[in-house]
Structures are given as structure tokens and as C-alpha cells.
């Protein structure tokens, strides 16, 4: 989960650019969380709430 969110944040700066190099700055200024990060957290929370539910 953390790796997926970190990948979203790292890739957010390069998402709409023609980045072809493997050597790039890991967290340039302007990196931010994305809607994908929010959805992953929401799905994790829903799964956790379902698992914690007691009948």
C-alpha cells in the first residue's frame, strides 16, 4: 500500500511529460498525491472497516 502511494506521488510530477530517462529526481518540487492515492486509501479503509465489523 505504501509503495503504491509513494509511486503515485513520485510519478505525479512526470505524469504528463515525455520523460524517457531512468535517472530523474525522486521528489521534485511540485510532486503531490493524486486521485489514485486517495482511491487506494479509501479502498483500504473500506476493507479495514469490513474486517473490523463484528456481527
mmCIF file of the N, C-alpha and C atoms, coordinates in Angstrom:
data_MODEL
# 
_entry.id   MODEL 
# 
loop_
_atom_site.group_PDB 
_atom_site.id 
_atom_site.type_symbol 
_atom_site.label_atom_id 
_atom_site.label_alt_id 
_atom_site.label_comp_id 
_atom_site.label_asym_id 
_atom_site.label_entity_id 
_atom_site.label_seq_id 
_atom_site.pdbx_PDB_ins_code 
_atom_site.Cartn_x 
_atom_site.Cartn_y 
_atom_site.Cartn_z 
_atom_site.occupancy 
_atom_site.B_iso_or_equiv 
_atom_site.pdbx_formal_charge 
_atom_site.auth_seq_id 
_atom_site.auth_comp_id 
_atom_site.auth_asym_id 
_atom_site.auth_atom_id 
_atom_site.pdbx_PDB_model_num 
ATOM 1   N N  . UNK A 1 1  ? 0.827   -1.187 0.000   1.00 0.00 ? 1  UNK A N  1 
ATOM 2   C CA . UNK A 1 1  ? 0.000   0.000  0.000   1.00 0.00 ? 1  UNK A CA 1 
ATOM 3   C C  . UNK A 1 1  ? 0.875   1.257  0.000   1.00 0.00 ? 1  UNK A C  1 
ATOM 4   N N  . UNK A 1 2  ? 1.852   1.282  0.886   1.00 0.00 ? 2  UNK A N  1 
ATOM 5   C CA . UNK A 1 2  ? 2.722   2.463  0.956   1.00 0.00 ? 2  UNK A CA 1 
ATOM 6   C C  . UNK A 1 2  ? 3.542   2.623  -0.321  1.00 0.00 ? 2  UNK A C  1 
ATOM 7   N N  . UNK A 1 3  ? 3.974   1.508  -0.890  1.00 0.00 ? 3  UNK A N  1 
ATOM 8   C CA . UNK A 1 3  ? 4.737   1.566  -2.135  1.00 0.00 ? 3  UNK A CA 1 
ATOM 9   C C  . UNK A 1 3  ? 3.906   2.113  -3.290  1.00 0.00 ? 3  UNK A C  1 
ATOM 10  N N  . UNK A 1 4  ? 2.642   1.736  -3.343  1.00 0.00 ? 4  UNK A N  1 
ATOM 11  C CA . UNK A 1 4  ? 1.765   2.227  -4.409  1.00 0.00 ? 4  UNK A CA 1 
ATOM 12  C C  . UNK A 1 4  ? 1.526   3.722  -4.270  1.00 0.00 ? 4  UNK A C  1 
ATOM 13  N N  . UNK A 1 5  ? 1.310   4.178  -3.046  1.00 0.00 ? 5  UNK A N  1 
ATOM 14  C CA . UNK A 1 5  ? 1.096   5.604  -2.816  1.00 0.00 ? 5  UNK A CA 1 
ATOM 15  C C  . UNK A 1 5  ? 2.375   6.384  -3.084  1.00 0.00 ? 5  UNK A C  1 
ATOM 16  N N  . UNK A 1 6  ? 3.519   5.844  -2.652  1.00 0.00 ? 6  UNK A N  1 
ATOM 17  C CA . UNK A 1 6  ? 4.795   6.515  -2.929  1.00 0.00 ? 6  UNK A CA 1 
ATOM 18  C C  . UNK A 1 6  ? 5.027   6.615  -4.435  1.00 0.00 ? 6  UNK A C  1 
ATOM 19  N N  . UNK A 1 7  ? 4.707   5.571  -5.171  1.00 0.00 ? 7  UNK A N  1 
ATOM 20  C CA . UNK A 1 7  ? 4.848   5.602  -6.622  1.00 0.00 ? 7  UNK A CA 1 
ATOM 21  C C  . UNK A 1 7  ? 3.953   6.644  -7.267  1.00 0.00 ? 7  UNK A C  1 
ATOM 22  N N  . UNK A 1 8  ? 2.737   6.797  -6.741  1.00 0.00 ? 8  UNK A N  1 
ATOM 23  C CA . UNK A 1 8  ? 1.836   7.832  -7.255  1.00 0.00 ? 8  UNK A CA 1 
ATOM 24  C C  . UNK A 1 8  ? 2.414   9.223  -7.033  1.00 0.00 ? 8  UNK A C  1 
ATOM 25  N N  . UNK A 1 9  ? 2.944   9.448  -5.836  1.00 0.00 ? 9  UNK A N  1 
ATOM 26  C CA . UNK A 1 9  ? 3.486   10.770 -5.510  1.00 0.00 ? 9  UNK A CA 1 
ATOM 27  C C  . UNK A 1 9  ? 4.737   11.047 -6.338  1.00 0.00 ? 9  UNK A C  1 
ATOM 28  N N  . UNK A 1 10 ? 5.617   10.068 -6.442  1.00 0.00 ? 10 UNK A N  1 
ATOM 29  C CA . UNK A 1 10 ? 6.847   10.249 -7.225  1.00 0.00 ? 10 UNK A CA 1 
ATOM 30  C C  . UNK A 1 10 ? 6.518   10.479 -8.691  1.00 0.00 ? 10 UNK A C  1 
ATOM 31  N N  . UNK A 1 11 ? 5.567   9.739  -9.224  1.00 0.00 ? 11 UNK A N  1 
ATOM 32  C CA . UNK A 1 11 ? 5.228   9.849  -10.626 1.00 0.00 ? 11 UNK A CA 1 
ATOM 33  C C  . UNK A 1 11 ? 4.318   11.012 -10.970 1.00 0.00 ? 11 UNK A C  1 
ATOM 34  N N  . UNK A 1 12 ? 3.739   11.675 -9.965  1.00 0.00 ? 12 UNK A N  1 
ATOM 35  C CA . UNK A 1 12 ? 2.786   12.754 -10.246 1.00 0.00 ? 12 UNK A CA 1 
ATOM 36  C C  . UNK A 1 12 ? 3.427   13.900 -11.017 1.00 0.00 ? 12 UNK A C  1 
ATOM 37  N N  . UNK A 1 13 ? 4.675   14.184 -10.750 1.00 0.00 ? 13 UNK A N  1 
ATOM 38  C CA . UNK A 1 13 ? 5.368   15.283 -11.420 1.00 0.00 ? 13 UNK A CA 1 
ATOM 39  C C  . UNK A 1 13 ? 5.624   14.951 -12.889 1.00 0.00 ? 13 UNK A C  1 
ATOM 40  N N  . UNK A 1 14 ? 5.833   13.674 -13.183 1.00 0.00 ? 14 UNK A N  1 
ATOM 41  C CA . UNK A 1 14 ? 6.210   13.240 -14.534 1.00 0.00 ? 14 UNK A CA 1 
ATOM 42  C C  . UNK A 1 14 ? 5.039   12.679 -15.326 1.00 0.00 ? 14 UNK A C  1 
ATOM 43  N N  . UNK A 1 15 ? 3.831   12.718 -14.792 1.00 0.00 ? 15 UNK A N  1 
ATOM 44  C CA . UNK A 1 15 ? 2.690   12.026 -15.393 1.00 0.00 ? 15 UNK A CA 1 
ATOM 45  C C  . UNK A 1 15 ? 2.380   12.508 -16.809 1.00 0.00 ? 15 UNK A C  1 
ATOM 46  N N  . UNK A 1 16 ? 2.430   13.786 -17.075 1.00 0.00 ? 16 UNK A N  1 
ATOM 47  C CA . UNK A 1 16 ? 2.044   14.310 -18.383 1.00 0.00 ? 16 UNK A CA 1 
ATOM 48  C C  . UNK A 1 16 ? 3.242   14.871 -19.142 1.00 0.00 ? 16 UNK A C  1 
ATOM 49  N N  . UNK A 1 17 ? 4.424   14.318 -18.902 1.00 0.00 ? 17 UNK A N  1 
ATOM 50  C CA . UNK A 1 17 ? 5.620   14.765 -19.612 1.00 0.00 ? 17 UNK A CA 1 
ATOM 51  C C  . UNK A 1 17 ? 6.177   13.609 -20.444 1.00 0.00 ? 17 UNK A C  1 
ATOM 52  N N  . UNK A 1 18 ? 7.045   13.918 -21.336 1.00 0.00 ? 18 UNK A N  1 
ATOM 53  C CA . UNK A 1 18 ? 7.706   12.915 -22.178 1.00 0.00 ? 18 UNK A CA 1 
ATOM 54  C C  . UNK A 1 18 ? 9.011   12.478 -21.514 1.00 0.00 ? 18 UNK A C  1 
ATOM 55  N N  . UNK A 1 19 ? 8.935   11.952 -20.331 1.00 0.00 ? 19 UNK A N  1 
ATOM 56  C CA . UNK A 1 19 ? 10.112  11.528 -19.565 1.00 0.00 ? 19 UNK A CA 1 
ATOM 57  C C  . UNK A 1 19 ? 10.563  10.157 -20.055 1.00 0.00 ? 19 UNK A C  1 
ATOM 58  N N  . UNK A 1 20 ? 11.740  10.076 -20.664 1.00 0.00 ? 20 UNK A N  1 
ATOM 59  C CA . UNK A 1 20 ? 12.259  8.810  -21.180 1.00 0.00 ? 20 UNK A CA 1 
ATOM 60  C C  . UNK A 1 20 ? 13.515  8.351  -20.442 1.00 0.00 ? 20 UNK A C  1 
ATOM 61  N N  . UNK A 1 21 ? 14.036  9.178  -19.537 1.00 0.00 ? 21 UNK A N  1 
ATOM 62  C CA . UNK A 1 21 ? 15.268  8.832  -18.825 1.00 0.00 ? 21 UNK A CA 1 
ATOM 63  C C  . UNK A 1 21 ? 14.954  8.010  -17.576 1.00 0.00 ? 21 UNK A C  1 
ATOM 64  N N  . UNK A 1 22 ? 15.915  7.191  -17.183 1.00 0.00 ? 22 UNK A N  1 
ATOM 65  C CA . UNK A 1 22 ? 15.776  6.444  -15.936 1.00 0.00 ? 22 UNK A CA 1 
ATOM 66  C C  . UNK A 1 22 ? 16.355  7.219  -14.761 1.00 0.00 ? 22 UNK A C  1 
ATOM 67  N N  . UNK A 1 23 ? 17.243  8.162  -15.034 1.00 0.00 ? 23 UNK A N  1 
ATOM 68  C CA . UNK A 1 23 ? 17.827  8.994  -13.985 1.00 0.00 ? 23 UNK A CA 1 
ATOM 69  C C  . UNK A 1 23 ? 16.986  10.261 -13.867 1.00 0.00 ? 23 UNK A C  1 
ATOM 70  N N  . UNK A 1 24 ? 16.221  10.359 -12.790 1.00 0.00 ? 24 UNK A N  1 
ATOM 71  C CA . UNK A 1 24 ? 15.382  11.525 -12.579 1.00 0.00 ? 24 UNK A CA 1 
ATOM 72  C C  . UNK A 1 24 ? 15.346  11.836 -11.089 1.00 0.00 ? 24 UNK A C  1 
ATOM 73  N N  . UNK A 1 25 ? 14.955  13.052 -10.770 1.00 0.00 ? 25 UNK A N  1 
ATOM 74  C CA . UNK A 1 25 ? 14.856  13.465 -9.371  1.00 0.00 ? 25 UNK A CA 1 
ATOM 75  C C  . UNK A 1 25 ? 13.681  12.728 -8.737  1.00 0.00 ? 25 UNK A C  1 
ATOM 76  N N  . UNK A 1 26 ? 13.901  12.166 -7.563  1.00 0.00 ? 26 UNK A N  1 
ATOM 77  C CA . UNK A 1 26 ? 12.887  11.324 -6.934  1.00 0.00 ? 26 UNK A CA 1 
ATOM 78  C C  . UNK A 1 26 ? 11.659  12.116 -6.488  1.00 0.00 ? 26 UNK A C  1 
ATOM 79  N N  . UNK A 1 27 ? 11.859  13.198 -5.790  1.00 0.00 ? 27 UNK A N  1 
ATOM 80  C CA . UNK A 1 27 ? 10.736  14.014 -5.322  1.00 0.00 ? 27 UNK A CA 1 
ATOM 81  C C  . UNK A 1 27 ? 10.965  15.473 -5.681  1.00 0.00 ? 27 UNK A C  1 
ATOM 82  N N  . UNK A 1 28 ? 10.750  15.845 -6.932  1.00 0.00 ? 28 UNK A N  1 
ATOM 83  C CA . UNK A 1 28 ? 10.945  17.249 -7.299  1.00 0.00 ? 28 UNK A CA 1 
ATOM 84  C C  . UNK A 1 28 ? 9.857   18.120 -6.680  1.00 0.00 ? 28 UNK A C  1 
ATOM 85  N N  . UNK A 1 29 ? 10.144  19.400 -6.566  1.00 0.00 ? 29 UNK A N  1 
ATOM 86  C CA . UNK A 1 29 ? 9.143   20.318 -6.053  1.00 0.00 ? 29 UNK A CA 1 
ATOM 87  C C  . UNK A 1 29 ? 7.963   20.302 -7.024  1.00 0.00 ? 29 UNK A C  1 
ATOM 88  N N  . UNK A 1 30 ? 6.786   20.146 -6.524  1.00 0.00 ? 30 UNK A N  1 
ATOM 89  C CA . UNK A 1 30 ? 5.606   20.027 -7.366  1.00 0.00 ? 30 UNK A CA 1 
ATOM 90  C C  . UNK A 1 30 ? 4.998   18.638 -7.318  1.00 0.00 ? 30 UNK A C  1 
ATOM 91  N N  . UNK A 1 31 ? 5.686   17.676 -6.687  1.00 0.00 ? 31 UNK A N  1 
ATOM 92  C CA . UNK A 1 31 ? 5.103   16.347 -6.509  1.00 0.00 ? 31 UNK A CA 1 
ATOM 93  C C  . UNK A 1 31 ? 3.961   16.448 -5.511  1.00 0.00 ? 31 UNK A C  1 
ATOM 94  N N  . UNK A 1 32 ? 2.903   15.683 -5.753  1.00 0.00 ? 32 UNK A N  1 
ATOM 95  C CA . UNK A 1 32 ? 1.746   15.733 -4.858  1.00 0.00 ? 32 UNK A CA 1 
ATOM 96  C C  . UNK A 1 32 ? 1.014   14.400 -4.914  1.00 0.00 ? 32 UNK A C  1 
ATOM 97  N N  . UNK A 1 33 ? 0.108   14.192 -3.969  1.00 0.00 ? 33 UNK A N  1 
ATOM 98  C CA . UNK A 1 33 ? -0.697  12.987 -4.031  1.00 0.00 ? 33 UNK A CA 1 
ATOM 99  C C  . UNK A 1 33 ? -1.716  13.152 -5.152  1.00 0.00 ? 33 UNK A C  1 
ATOM 100 N N  . UNK A 1 34 ? -2.185  12.037 -5.679  1.00 0.00 ? 34 UNK A N  1 
ATOM 101 C CA . UNK A 1 34 ? -3.099  12.081 -6.820  1.00 0.00 ? 34 UNK A CA 1 
ATOM 102 C C  . UNK A 1 34 ? -4.445  11.475 -6.442  1.00 0.00 ? 34 UNK A C  1 
ATOM 103 N N  . UNK A 1 35 ? -5.374  11.521 -7.351  1.00 0.00 ? 35 UNK A N  1 
ATOM 104 C CA . UNK A 1 35 ? -6.672  10.899 -7.112  1.00 0.00 ? 35 UNK A CA 1 
ATOM 105 C C  . UNK A 1 35 ? -6.522  9.385  -6.932  1.00 0.00 ? 35 UNK A C  1 
ATOM 106 N N  . UNK A 1 36 ? -5.530  8.793  -7.587  1.00 0.00 ? 36 UNK A N  1 
ATOM 107 C CA . UNK A 1 36 ? -5.278  7.359  -7.398  1.00 0.00 ? 36 UNK A CA 1 
ATOM 108 C C  . UNK A 1 36 ? -4.870  7.062  -5.963  1.00 0.00 ? 36 UNK A C  1 
ATOM 109 N N  . UNK A 1 37 ? -4.073  7.933  -5.366  1.00 0.00 ? 37 UNK A N  1 
ATOM 110 C CA . UNK A 1 37 ? -3.660  7.759  -3.969  1.00 0.00 ? 37 UNK A CA 1 
ATOM 111 C C  . UNK A 1 37 ? -4.873  7.816  -3.048  1.00 0.00 ? 37 UNK A C  1 
ATOM 112 N N  . UNK A 1 38 ? -5.762  8.765  -3.298  1.00 0.00 ? 38 UNK A N  1 
ATOM 113 C CA . UNK A 1 38 ? -6.966  8.909  -2.479  1.00 0.00 ? 38 UNK A CA 1 
ATOM 114 C C  . UNK A 1 38 ? -7.846  7.676  -2.605  1.00 0.00 ? 38 UNK A C  1 
ATOM 115 N N  . UNK A 1 39 ? -8.009  7.158  -3.815  1.00 0.00 ? 39 UNK A N  1 
ATOM 116 C CA . UNK A 1 39 ? -8.840  5.970  -4.010  1.00 0.00 ? 39 UNK A CA 1 
ATOM 117 C C  . UNK A 1 39 ? -8.237  4.747  -3.327  1.00 0.00 ? 39 UNK A C  1 
ATOM 118 N N  . UNK A 1 40 ? -6.907  4.599  -3.384  1.00 0.00 ? 40 UNK A N  1 
ATOM 119 C CA . UNK A 1 40 ? -6.266  3.463  -2.699  1.00 0.00 ? 40 UNK A CA 1 
ATOM 120 C C  . UNK A 1 40 ? -6.505  3.530  -1.196  1.00 0.00 ? 40 UNK A C  1 
ATOM 121 N N  . UNK A 1 41 ? -6.357  4.731  -0.631  1.00 0.00 ? 41 UNK A N  1 
ATOM 122 C CA . UNK A 1 41 ? -6.598  4.880  0.807   1.00 0.00 ? 41 UNK A CA 1 
ATOM 123 C C  . UNK A 1 41 ? -8.053  4.594  1.159   1.00 0.00 ? 41 UNK A C  1 
ATOM 124 N N  . UNK A 1 42 ? -8.969  5.054  0.316   1.00 0.00 ? 42 UNK A N  1 
ATOM 125 C CA . UNK A 1 42 ? -10.381 4.807  0.559   1.00 0.00 ? 42 UNK A CA 1 
ATOM 126 C C  . UNK A 1 42 ? -10.706 3.318  0.508   1.00 0.00 ? 42 UNK A C  1 
ATOM 127 N N  . UNK A 1 43 ? -10.182 2.619  -0.489  1.00 0.00 ? 43 UNK A N  1 
ATOM 128 C CA . UNK A 1 43 ? -10.432 1.180  -0.589  1.00 0.00 ? 43 UNK A CA 1 
ATOM 129 C C  . UNK A 1 43 ? -9.815  0.427  0.575   1.00 0.00 ? 43 UNK A C  1 
ATOM 130 N N  . UNK A 1 44 ? -8.628  0.851  1.010   1.00 0.00 ? 44 UNK A N  1 
ATOM 131 C CA . UNK A 1 44 ? -8.008  0.229  2.181   1.00 0.00 ? 44 UNK A CA 1 
ATOM 132 C C  . UNK A 1 44 ? -8.883  0.439  3.413   1.00 0.00 ? 44 UNK A C  1 
ATOM 133 N N  . UNK A 1 45 ? -9.385  1.670  3.592   1.00 0.00 ? 45 UNK A N  1 
ATOM 134 C CA . UNK A 1 45 ? -10.229 1.973  4.747   1.00 0.00 ? 45 UNK A CA 1 
ATOM 135 C C  . UNK A 1 45 ? -11.506 1.148  4.733   1.00 0.00 ? 45 UNK A C  1 
ATOM 136 N N  . UNK A 1 46 ? -12.137 1.025  3.582   1.00 0.00 ? 46 UNK A N  1 
ATOM 137 C CA . UNK A 1 46 ? -13.359 0.223  3.486   1.00 0.00 ? 46 UNK A CA 1 
ATOM 138 C C  . UNK A 1 46 ? -13.066 -1.234 3.817   1.00 0.00 ? 46 UNK A C  1 
ATOM 139 N N  . UNK A 1 47 ? -11.974 -1.773 3.278   1.00 0.00 ? 47 UNK A N  1 
ATOM 140 C CA . UNK A 1 47 ? -11.600 -3.149 3.596   1.00 0.00 ? 47 UNK A CA 1 
ATOM 141 C C  . UNK A 1 47 ? -11.330 -3.344 5.072   1.00 0.00 ? 47 UNK A C  1 
ATOM 142 N N  . UNK A 1 48 ? -10.647 -2.376 5.677   1.00 0.00 ? 48 UNK A N  1 
ATOM 143 C CA . UNK A 1 48 ? -10.347 -2.465 7.111   1.00 0.00 ? 48 UNK A CA 1 
ATOM 144 C C  . UNK A 1 48 ? -11.630 -2.416 7.930   1.00 0.00 ? 48 UNK A C  1 
ATOM 145 N N  . UNK A 1 49 ? -12.553 -1.521 7.557   1.00 0.00 ? 49 UNK A N  1 
ATOM 146 C CA . UNK A 1 49 ? -13.823 -1.418 8.295   1.00 0.00 ? 49 UNK A CA 1 
ATOM 147 C C  . UNK A 1 49 ? -14.627 -2.700 8.161   1.00 0.00 ? 49 UNK A C  1 
ATOM 148 N N  . UNK A 1 50 ? -14.630 -3.318 7.001   1.00 0.00 ? 50 UNK A N  1 
ATOM 149 C CA . UNK A 1 50 ? -15.354 -4.578 6.812   1.00 0.00 ? 50 UNK A CA 1 
ATOM 150 C C  . UNK A 1 50 ? -14.734 -5.673 7.674   1.00 0.00 ? 50 UNK A C  1 
ATOM 151 N N  . UNK A 1 51 ? -13.406 -5.719 7.730   1.00 0.00 ? 51 UNK A N  1 
ATOM 152 C CA . UNK A 1 51 ? -12.745 -6.737 8.533   1.00 0.00 ? 51 UNK A CA 1 
ATOM 153 C C  . UNK A 1 51 ? -12.975 -6.530 10.027  1.00 0.00 ? 51 UNK A C  1 
ATOM 154 N N  . UNK A 1 52 ? -13.110 -5.299 10.467  1.00 0.00 ? 52 UNK A N  1 
ATOM 155 C CA . UNK A 1 52 ? -13.281 -4.992 11.883  1.00 0.00 ? 52 UNK A CA 1 
ATOM 156 C C  . UNK A 1 52 ? -14.741 -5.088 12.338  1.00 0.00 ? 52 UNK A C  1 
ATOM 157 N N  . UNK A 1 53 ? -15.634 -5.208 11.385  1.00 0.00 ? 53 UNK A N  1 
ATOM 158 C CA . UNK A 1 53 ? -17.063 -5.273 11.727  1.00 0.00 ? 53 UNK A CA 1 
ATOM 159 C C  . UNK A 1 53 ? -17.349 -6.558 12.516  1.00 0.00 ? 53 UNK A C  1 
ATOM 160 N N  . UNK A 1 54 ? -18.080 -6.398 13.568  1.00 0.00 ? 54 UNK A N  1 
ATOM 161 C CA . UNK A 1 54 ? -18.485 -7.574 14.363  1.00 0.00 ? 54 UNK A CA 1 
ATOM 162 C C  . UNK A 1 54 ? -19.991 -7.740 14.236  1.00 0.00 ? 54 UNK A C  1 
ATOM 163 N N  . UNK A 1 55 ? -20.405 -8.963 14.011  1.00 0.00 ? 55 UNK A N  1 
ATOM 164 C CA . UNK A 1 55 ? -21.835 -9.232 13.847  1.00 0.00 ? 55 UNK A CA 1 
ATOM 165 C C  . UNK A 1 55 ? -22.466 -9.636 15.151  1.00 0.00 ? 55 UNK A C  1 
# 
